[in-house]
Amino acid sequence: MAYELIFDSCNDLGPSYDKDNGVTIIPLAFEMEGKRYLRYQDDRELSVDQFYKNQCAVSRSTSTSGHSWSKVLYTFSSVQRRM
């Protein structure tokens, strides 16, 4: 039986874990000061350092919107086609 591991980006696996181990990581969405970001392992949209600097500077808290379900469904469909 073939299988593939899929994680969300709130894991602590490191920035290249997905490429090094052939797993899929779905980015978590969050909003800060009205702008929506996706949390990728490689910090391509916003680094962890910049996230915390921005968090200290903003007057409102950051909110998460969970996963983009279209991204989740796309990921599962892609994995299913590979199997």
TADA-V194914 format. One record per backbone hydrogen bond with DSSP energy under -0.5 kcal/mol. NH is the residue of the N-H (numbers start at 1). CO is the residue of the C=O. If there is no record, write none. Layout:
nh = {NH/NH}
co = {CO/CO}
This chain:
nh = {7/9/11/17/20/21/22/23/24/26/28/29/30/31/32/35/37/39/40/43/51/52/53/54/55/56/57/58/63/65/66/68/69/71/72/73/74/75/76/77/78/79/80/81/82/83/83}
co = {24/26/8/14/16/17/18/18/5/7/39/66/37/63/35/32/30/28/38/40/47/48/49/50/51/52/53/54/31/29/29/27/67/68/68/69/70/71/72/73/74/75/76/77/78/79/80}
